[in-house]
């Protein structure tokens, strides 16, 4: 079966060389081809077997079937074995049996073994050959069929292993691409939330400063706004550092950061802002705390963008019991704050803030809704109970 595993250009000369050796042995035998009697039978069988061998060599079939040339090899080879027993004619039968067993299941190839053996048996009876030799050849044909079948199964297992390896590699590549995409999305979400919040506050301060200058305000009235813009820029840098730390796995105190965000909103918008954080603050840690912080941050950014000067109410209910959800409510309604024209921010259009908030909620198995509520616009985040460190470890 080595010939089946070799390249066709290499196998063809080797097969033709084998044919030449077998033909030479028959031509040199005591019952060589002739024009009458037994010698004529040898000639006809030799021509048929040679044609079948050449067809098997030039047009090797990979289909799971026993083709005509294999039957000819078994029958013509069996005739030659009985008519010219002192030659290497058995090679024809062995090749036919091996090729058939390599192509199809052993049960399907067994009848070719029987056909070759039967042909040899008939010729042995006609020409009074050796019964012991017939038995030896029958066992040899069966052993060849078994070896070829095992070789076929080995090749199939190797091909299946290669296919499985290729599928595993493709699956691994898909997982890597998915992981890279997920990481890119996470980084984009963090960058958007941080920059949108910092730049929104900075834009409001700069627009308020511009309005004061256009109204001819003096230095004492403008300077606090400029200083506030500087403070917002510095706060944006600090927030960026915190976001980078979160991306690196560093934990952030969400309650303290939310308190700072609300205080910043009060100072920047000169508008009232209520904050309630109740329940077990320890539950606002890790991914849950990060999601709560970013949703509050984005909600306040949207208030600055679409309803500057509005009253804001932020409620974070962390819950007390292990089975309680974490709920975040951010409401805004018209108020008496400094209503800076929203044109500068509104012209930036709808970004990815709402989409990012929903993605954060979905990643933790929660939900986020945003729309008109009883007192104005409401953003509501619901997250399932945070997993404890013991649960996470299991």
C-alpha positions in Angstrom: 0.0 0.0 0.0 3.0 2.2 0.0 2.4 2.8 -3.7 -0.9 4.5 -2.9 0.7 7.0 -0.6 3.4 8.0 -3.0 3.1 10.8 -5.5 1.6 9.7 -8.8 4.7 10.6 -10.7 6.8 8.4 -8.5 4.3 5.5 -8.2 3.7 5.1 -12.0 7.3 4.1 -12.9 7.5 1.7 -9.9 4.2 0.1 -11.0 5.4 -0.3 -14.6 8.7 -1.7 -13.4 6.8 -4.3 -11.3 4.7 -5.2 -14.3 7.8 -5.7 -16.4 9.3 -8.1 -13.9 6.1 -10.1 -13.6 5.8 -10.4 -17.4 9.4 -11.4 -17.7 8.9 -14.1 -15.2 5.9 -15.5 -17.2 7.8 -15.3 -20.5 10.7 -17.2 -18.9 8.5 -19.8 -17.3 8.2 -23.4 -18.5 4.6 -22.7 -19.7 5.4 -19.5 -21.5 2.8 -17.9 -23.9 2.2 -19.7 -27.2 -0.4 -20.2 -29.9 -2.0 -23.4 -28.9 -3.3 -25.3 -25.9 -2.1 -24.2 -22.4 0.4 -21.7 -23.8 -2.5 -19.9 -25.7 -4.4 -19.7 -22.4 -1.3 -18.2 -20.8 -1.0 -15.7 -23.7 -4.6 -14.5 -23.5 -4.6 -14.3 -19.7 -1.3 -12.4 -19.8 -2.6 -9.8 -22.3 -5.7 -9.3 -20.2 -3.8 -9.0 -16.9 -1.2 -6.6 -18.5 -3.9 -4.4 -19.9 -5.7 -4.3 -16.5 -2.4 -3.5 -14.7 -1.6 -0.6 -17.1 -5.2 0.8 -16.7 -4.7 0.6 -12.9 -1.4 2.4 -13.2 -2.4 5.2 -15.6 -5.9 5.9 -14.3 -5.7 5.3 -10.6 -9.2 5.6 -9.1 -9.9 7.3 -5.7 -13.5 6.4 -5.7 -14.8 3.9 -3.1 -15.6 1.2 -5.6 -14.1 -1.9 -7.2 -13.5 -1.1 -10.9 -13.4 -3.5 -13.8 -9.6 -3.7 -14.1 -9.4 -5.1 -10.5 -11.8 -7.9 -11.5 -9.6 -8.6 -14.5 -6.5 -8.7 -12.4 -8.0 -11.2 -10.0 -9.4 -13.5 -12.7 -6.6 -13.3 -15.3 -4.0 -13.5 -12.5 -5.7 -16.6 -11.1 -5.6 -18.3 -14.5 -1.9 -17.5 -14.9 -1.1 -18.9 -11.5 -2.7 -22.2 -12.4 -1.4 -22.4 -16.0 2.1 -21.1 -15.2 2.7 -21.9 -11.6 6.5 -21.4 -11.8 6.1 -17.7 -12.5 5.3 -14.6 -10.5 1.7 -14.4 -11.9 0.3 -14.3 -8.3 1.3 -10.6 -8.2 -1.7 -9.8 -10.4 -4.2 -11.3 -7.9 -2.4 -9.8 -5.0 -2.5 -6.3 -6.6 -6.2 -6.7 -7.4 -7.1 -7.8 -3.9 -5.0 -5.1 -2.3 -6.3 -2.3 -4.5 -9.9 -3.3 -3.9 -9.4 -3.6 -0.1 -7.8 -0.2 0.0 -10.7 1.4 -1.8 -13.7 -0.2 0.0 -14.7 -1.9 3.2 -13.2 -5.3 3.9 -16.6 -7.0 3.6 -17.1 -5.5 0.1 -13.6 -6.5 -1.0 -13.9 -10.1 0.4 -15.7 -11.4 -2.7 -12.7 -10.4 -4.9 -10.5 -12.5 -2.6 -13.0 -15.4 -3.1 -13.1 -14.8 -6.9 -9.3 -14.9 -7.2 -9.0 -18.0 -5.0 -11.8 -19.8 -7.0 -10.0 -19.1 -10.3 -6.8 -20.4 -9.0 -8.6 -23.5 -7.6 -10.2 -24.3 -11.0 -6.8 -24.0 -12.8 -5.2 -26.2 -10.1 -7.8 -28.9 -10.6 -7.5 -28.7 -14.4 -3.7 -28.8 -14.5 -3.4 -31.0 -11.4 -1.5 -28.4 -9.3 -0.7 -28.5 -5.6 -3.6 -28.2 -3.1 -1.2 -27.1 -0.4 -0.1 -24.3 -2.6 -3.7 -23.3 -3.2 -4.3 -23.1 0.5 -1.2 -21.0 1.0 -2.3 -18.5 -1.7 -5.8 -18.3 -0.3 -4.4 -17.3 3.1 -2.0 -14.9 1.4 -4.9 -13.2 -0.4 -6.9 -12.9 2.8 -3.9 -11.5 4.7 -3.3 -9.0 1.9 -6.9 -7.8 2.0 -6.7 -7.4 5.7 -3.5 -5.4 5.6 -4.8 -3.2 2.8 -8.0 -2.5 4.8 -6.0 -1.6 7.9 -3.9 0.7 5.8 -7.1 2.4 4.4 -8.4 2.9 7.9 -5.1 4.4 9.0 -5.1 6.8 6.1 -8.7 7.8 6.9 -7.9 8.4 10.5 -4.9 10.5 9.5 -7.1 12.6 7.1 -9.8 13.0 9.8 -7.1 14.1 12.3 -5.8 16.7 9.8 -9.4 17.9 9.2 -10.0 18.1 13.0 -6.8 20.0 13.4 -7.7 22.4 10.7 -11.2 23.0 12.2 -9.6 23.5 15.7 -7.2 26.0 14.2 -10.0 27.9 12.5 -12.1 27.8 15.7 -9.1 29.2 17.7 -8.6 31.9 15.1 -12.3 32.9 15.3 -12.0 33.0 19.1 -8.9 35.2 18.9 -10.7 37.5 16.4 -13.8 37.6 18.7 -11.6 38.3 21.8 -9.8 41.2 19.9 -13.1 42.6 18.8 -14.5 42.4 22.3 -11.4 44.1 23.7 -11.5 46.8 21.1 -15.2 47.4 21.9 -14.4 47.6 25.6 -11.6 50.1 25.1 -13.8 52.2 22.7 -16.6 52.2 25.3 -14.2 53.4 28.1 -12.7 56.1 25.9 -16.1 57.3 24.8 -17.4 57.5 28.3 -14.4 59.3 29.7 -13.9 61.8 26.9 -17.6 62.5 26.4 -18.0 63.4 30.0 -14.9 65.5 30.3 -15.3 67.3 27.1 -19.0 68.0 27.6 -18.3 69.7 30.9 -15.4 71.6 29.4 -17.6 72.7 26.4 -20.3 74.1 28.7 -17.8 76.1 30.6 -16.2 77.5 27.5 -19.6 78.4 26.0 -20.6 80.1 29.2 -17.3 82.0 29.2 -17.9 83.0 25.6 -21.4 84.3 26.4 -20.0 86.4 29.3 -17.3 87.9 27.1 -19.9 88.7 24.4 -22.0 90.5 27.0 -19.0 92.5 28.0 -18.5 91.0 31.4 -15.4 92.1 33.4 -12.4 90.0 34.4 -13.8 89.1 37.8 -16.8 87.5 36.2 -14.9 85.6 33.5 -11.9 84.4 35.5 -13.8 81.8 37.6 -15.2 80.2 34.5 -11.7 79.9 33.0 -10.4 78.4 36.2 -13.3 76.0 36.2 -12.5 75.0 32.6 -8.9 74.3 33.7 -10.2 72.1 36.6 -12.4 70.2 34.3 -9.5 69.5 32.0 -7.4 68.3 34.9 -10.3 66.1 36.1 -10.6 64.7 32.6 -6.9 63.6 32.7 -7.5 62.1 36.1 -10.5 60.2 34.9 -8.6 59.0 31.8 -5.9 57.6 34.2 -8.6 55.8 36.2 -10.1 54.4 33.0 -6.7 53.1 31.9 -6.3 51.5 35.4 -9.7 49.9 35.1 -8.7 48.5 31.7 -5.6 47.0 33.4 -7.8 45.3 36.0 -7.3 47.9 38.8 -10.4 48.3 41.0 -12.1 51.7 41.3 -14.2 52.9 44.2 -17.5 53.4 42.4 -19.4 55.2 45.2 -16.6 57.7 45.7 -16.3 58.3 42.0 -20.1 58.8 41.6 -20.1 61.3 44.5 -17.3 63.2 42.7 -19.3 63.1 39.4 -22.5 64.6 41.0 -20.4 67.2 42.9 -18.8 68.2 39.6 -22.2 68.4 37.9 -23.4 70.8 40.7 -20.4 73.0 40.3 -20.3 73.0 36.5 -24.0 73.5 35.7 -24.9 75.5 38.8 -27.9 73.2 39.1 -29.2 71.1 42.0 -28.2 67.5 41.9 -29.4 64.9 44.4 -27.5 61.8 45.2 -28.6 58.7 47.1 -26.4 55.6 47.6 -28.0 53.0 49.8 -27.5 49.4 50.5 -24.2 47.5 50.8 -21.6 49.6 49.1 -19.2 46.6 48.9 -21.5 45.2 46.2 -20.4 48.2 44.0 -17.0 46.7 43.2 -15.4 45.0 40.2 -17.4 44.9 36.9 -20.6 45.8 38.6 -19.2 49.0 40.2 -17.5 49.9 36.9 -20.8 49.5 35.0 -22.7 51.6 37.5 -20.1 54.4 37.5 -20.0 54.6 33.7 -23.8 54.6 33.3 -24.1 57.5 35.8 -21.3 59.3 34.1 -22.8 58.9 30.6 -26.3 59.9 31.9 -24.9 63.1 33.4 -23.0 63.8 30.1 -26.3 63.5 28.2 -28.0 65.9 30.6 -25.3 68.5 29.9 -25.7 67.8 26.2 -29.4 67.8 25.8 -30.8 69.6 28.9 -28.2 71.9 30.3 -29.1 73.4 33.7 -31.6 70.6 34.5 -32.2 69.3 38.0 -30.7 65.8 38.4 -31.5 63.0 40.8 -29.1 60.0 41.0 -30.2 57.0 43.1 -28.0 54.0 43.4 -29.6 51.1 45.3 -26.9 48.5 46.0 -29.2 46.2 47.9 -28.5 44.3 51.1 -29.4 40.7 50.4 -27.5 38.4 48.0 -30.5 37.9 45.8 -31.3 41.7 45.3 -30.5 43.4 42.0 -28.4 46.5 41.8 -30.6 49.4 40.6 -29.5 52.8 39.3 -31.9 55.6 38.5 -30.9 58.9 37.0 -33.7 61.5 36.5 -33.5 65.0 35.1 -36.2 67.6 34.9 -36.2 71.3 34.0 -34.7 73.5 36.8 -33.3 76.8 37.6 -29.7 76.1 36.8 -27.5 78.0 34.4 -29.1 77.1 31.0 -26.2 77.3 28.6 -27.2 77.0 24.9 -27.0 73.4 24.0 -26.2 74.0 20.3 -22.5 73.4 20.6 -23.0 69.9 22.2 -26.2 69.0 20.3 -24.5 69.6 17.0 -22.2 66.6 17.9 -25.1 64.4 17.2 -26.1 61.1 18.9 -22.9 59.1 19.7 -22.4 55.7 21.2 -23.3 56.6 24.7 -26.7 54.9 25.0 -25.4 51.9 23.0 -22.4 51.6 25.3 -24.6 51.7 28.4 -26.8 48.9 27.1 -23.7 46.9 26.2 -22.4 47.2 29.7 -25.7 46.0 31.1 -26.0 43.1 28.7 -22.4 42.0 29.5 -23.4 41.6 33.1 -26.8 40.0 32.4 -28.7 43.2 33.2 -30.9 45.7 31.4 -30.9 49.4 30.7 -33.8 51.5 29.7 -33.9 55.2 28.8 -36.9 57.4 28.0 -39.5 59.9 29.3 -40.5 59.2 32.9 -43.1 60.8 35.2 -40.8 63.7 36.1 -38.7 64.0 33.0 -36.0 61.9 31.3 -35.1 58.7 33.1 -32.2 56.3 32.8 -32.7 53.0 34.6 -30.0 50.3 35.0 -30.8 46.9 36.6 -28.0 44.5 37.2 -28.3 41.0 38.7 -26.7 40.4 42.1 -22.9 40.6 41.9 -21.1 37.3 42.3 -19.0 36.9 45.4 -15.3 36.1 45.2 -16.1 32.5 46.3 -18.7 32.1 43.5 -16.3 33.6 41.0 -13.7 31.1 42.0 -16.0 28.2 41.4 
